[in-house]
Amino acid sequence: MGRQSSRGAALVIVLFIVALAAILAVEMSANLMVQVQKSTNLQGHQQAKWYAYGAEELAIKGLIQSKKDDPDKTTLDQVWATQGNAAYPVDNGTLSGSITDLQSCLNLNAIAIEPDTNSADKSNPAHKALFALLENIEDLPADESEEAMADSVFDWLDENSITYRSGAEEGEYLSRKFPYMTANSLFASPSELRLVKGFNPLVMEKVLPYVCVIPGSTQLLININTIAPEQALLLSALMDNLSLSAAEAVIAARPQTGFDSLEEFFEQVQQQGGTNTESVKDLFSIKSEYFKLQTQANFVDLRFSMTTLLHAKDGEVTILARKFGGVQ
């Protein structure tokens, strides 16, 4: 009986060891599969990323070529503007991208320029344009007045903590449920506008088609050859006595190859009722230097998005910033 009992105990121990080994084997197998999948995903992500970098290089070459072909102006019929949006096949995926002109929209950083105390409204041109935009965007779902919102953007950008007119400074933001401080510096992305008083998500949706950010630059220089018909409200906001319909007519009268001079553009503006054009002459150009590239690379089942800000000048293109994922 003692011998049989010992054999039974030994059998139980053996079965326990076998079960434990089986459990360990299953666990190791599962971990190995996870590691293999992680490695595959990482390789796929890297491949999609390099595809996006390839699109970036192609865009840079397109901008350089466009500048060589026509160094005197930037238009929507040039290579950089006509070769986008199409999906190009690559090994195990597709690659697409589009370039937009950052000088066909209102550079929010230009609002940081100190107001002109000699002007009647005591504001700079960019601040005045933002106020006019907010005032004229149809059905703007704002909780604040248009003037307060424009002033709050200036307060967000300026270097001091003194509230400008009806704007908002640190006291406003520090008193919120989740407090934060004003940046007191330039925007790096238009998405930062969401932090400014009055710019709720619904307002942002209405405003974003007209505004942009040029990192580190307070320049406001609108290219009359690349501003789109759907951005006519911006042109109206920058000009005295130029209605939305008149601004649309000016853009519609633009030749396919763009205006050859500012004089040709202002002639059209005056024909449509625009006045005081001499005072805003420095706000317009027929050339651009700043561009935004949005790229999307699809590799197998992975998708990789990248936004690149580019500066094209003197035959060279410099990368100002990159953002991975989402839209900038």
C-alpha positions, 0 to 999 in steps of 0.5 A: 500500500505504501508503494502504491501511495508513493507511485500515486504521489509521483504521478500527481507531481509529474502531471503538475509539472507537465501542466505547468510546462504547458502553461509556460509554453502557451504564455511564451508563445503568446508573448512571442506572437505579441512581440512579432506583431509589435515588430511588424507594426513598427517596421510598417510604421517606419516604412510608411514614415519613409514614404512620407519623407519621400513625398516631402522631398518630391514637394520640395523639388516641385517648389524649387522647380516652380520658383525656377519656372516663374521666379516673379510670382506664385500661382495656382497653375504651377507644379506645386499646386497642380500635382497634389491630392492624387494617390500614387501607388507604392509597394504595398500601399499608396502615397498622397499629399497636397501643398497649400500656400500659407500666404493665402490666409491670415497669419495669426502671429501678425496680430502680435504686432503692437497696435498703431496708436495713430489709427482710428481703431488703435489696432494693427491690420491683422487684428482689424482683419480678424475682427472683420472676419469674425463679424462677417462669418455667417452664423458664427456660434460665439459666446463672446463679442467679436471685438472681445475675441479679437482683443483676446487673441492679441492678449494671448500673443503679447508679452505683458499681462495687461488686458488690451481693451475687452480682451482676456489675460491670465486672470481670466484663464487662471480662474477656470476649473482647469486653470492655465496661463496665457502663452505671451508668445507666438502661435506654433499651430492654429489649434492653439487658438482653441485655448483663447477665450471665445474660440469654442470648437464650433467657432474654430470650425468656422474660422480655420479656413481663413487663418493659419500660422507661420512659425516665428513670423509676424508677417502679414502678406497675402498672395492675391494669386493663391487666395481661393474663392471660398476665402473671399471674405478674408480679402473683403476683411482686408479692404475698405468698402469691398463687400463679399460679393465684390471680393468674389468678383475680384478673385473671379476676374483673376487670370488663370496664370495669376495677376502679373502685378499689384496694380492690375489687382488693385484696378480690379478692386477699385472697379468693384468699389474698394477704396483706400487701396494705397494704405493696404498696399503693403499687405499684398503680394504676387509671390509666396515663400511659406507653404504647408504640405500635408502627406498621407502614406498607407502601407498595408493596413497602417496609415501615417500622416505628416504635416510639414511647413516649408520656407522657399526662398532664393532657390532653396526650401527649408523645413520649418516644422513637422507634425506627425499625425492629425492635421496642423 
